[in-house]
Amino acid sequence: MSNKCEETTTLCIEIPFPSSRLAEVALHSLRVDTEPKRGGTTKTLEVVDNKLITYFAGSNLGSIRVSVNSFFDNIHIIKESIQLLGEPVSEHYSYLNNA
């Protein structure tokens, strides 16, 4: 018999963007928002082609739900910002070059 506290639930969300550059913009915007350690949920982000792929993992479904809700709130703000400001002018961006 397995211990329910040790089970891990995972969730994968793929969000398509009009271009891979916009998916990268979303990735860089979201990666600074880390999951709190006390919640026990981890979030991993990656871009494949024009899709932002996000993996959530944790043993507490309530914490995963809170993380996913926050994630979608942030995605909504990012998409609204893109609509308001338009696509990025540059092809590539590195925050390391702007220091």
C-alpha distance (Angstrom), angle and dihedral (degrees) to the residues before:
residue distance angle dihedral
M1 . . .
S2 3.81 . .
N3 3.77 124.8 .
K4 3.84 109.4 -117.4
C5 3.80 90.9 -147.0
E6 3.80 90.3 64.2
E7 3.81 96.4 49.5
T8 3.78 116.7 105.1
T9 3.77 125.1 -148.7
T10 3.79 118.6 -155.8
L11 3.78 130.9 -164.7
C12 3.80 128.3 -171.4
I13 3.81 120.4 -161.0
E14 3.81 122.6 -172.3
I15 3.80 117.3 -164.5
P16 3.81 117.2 -172.6
F17 3.80 119.9 -144.8
P18 3.81 128.3 -167.6
S19 3.83 90.0 -108.4
S20 3.78 140.3 11.0
R21 3.83 88.6 -115.2
L22 3.81 91.1 60.7
A23 3.81 90.0 47.6
E24 3.83 87.7 53.9
V25 3.81 90.8 49.9
A26 3.81 89.2 53.3
L27 3.81 91.2 47.3
H28 3.81 92.6 52.0
S29 3.81 90.8 46.6
L30 3.80 93.8 50.4
R31 3.80 101.2 40.1
V32 3.82 92.6 73.6
D33 3.83 89.9 60.5
T34 3.81 100.7 79.4
E35 3.77 123.8 -175.5
P36 3.82 116.9 -103.2
K37 3.82 111.6 -104.8
R38 3.79 93.1 -134.3
G39 3.81 91.4 62.2
G40 3.79 92.9 61.0
T41 3.82 93.1 -139.3
T42 3.78 122.4 126.9
K43 3.80 125.4 -158.9
T44 3.79 125.1 -160.3
L45 3.81 121.9 -171.4
E46 3.80 130.3 -163.3
V47 3.80 139.0 159.3
V48 3.80 120.8 -132.5
D49 3.80 113.7 -179.3
N50 3.81 104.0 -48.2
K51 3.82 95.9 -22.2
L52 3.77 129.0 100.3
I53 3.79 105.8 -146.8
T54 3.77 118.5 -163.4
Y55 3.79 126.8 -173.5
F56 3.79 121.6 -161.5
A57 3.80 121.5 -169.1
G58 3.77 132.9 176.8
S59 3.76 146.2 123.6
N60 3.80 96.6 -120.2
L61 3.80 113.8 72.5
G62 3.81 91.6 -162.3
S63 3.80 91.5 57.5
I64 3.80 91.4 47.7
R65 3.82 89.9 50.9
V66 3.81 91.6 51.8
S67 3.82 90.8 48.0
V68 3.81 92.8 49.2
N69 3.82 92.4 47.5
S70 3.80 90.5 51.3
F71 3.81 90.0 46.6
F72 3.82 92.3 53.7
D73 3.81 90.9 47.0
N74 3.81 88.4 55.4
I75 3.83 92.7 45.1
H76 3.81 89.0 52.7
I77 3.82 91.1 52.6
I78 3.82 91.5 46.9
K79 3.82 92.8 50.4
E80 3.83 91.1 47.5
S81 3.82 89.9 49.9
I82 3.80 91.4 50.5
Q83 3.81 90.4 50.4
L84 3.80 91.6 48.3
L85 3.82 98.8 42.5
G86 3.79 101.0 29.2
E87 3.77 129.7 -134.8
P88 3.82 120.5 -33.8
V89 3.78 115.7 -89.4
S90 3.81 96.1 -141.8
E91 3.78 124.1 70.1
H92 3.81 93.3 -142.7
Y93 3.77 134.7 22.9
S94 3.76 131.6 -168.6
Y95 3.77 120.6 -178.8
L96 3.81 87.7 -155.1
N97 3.83 91.3 67.5
N98 3.80 92.2 55.2
A99 3.80 97.6 60.0
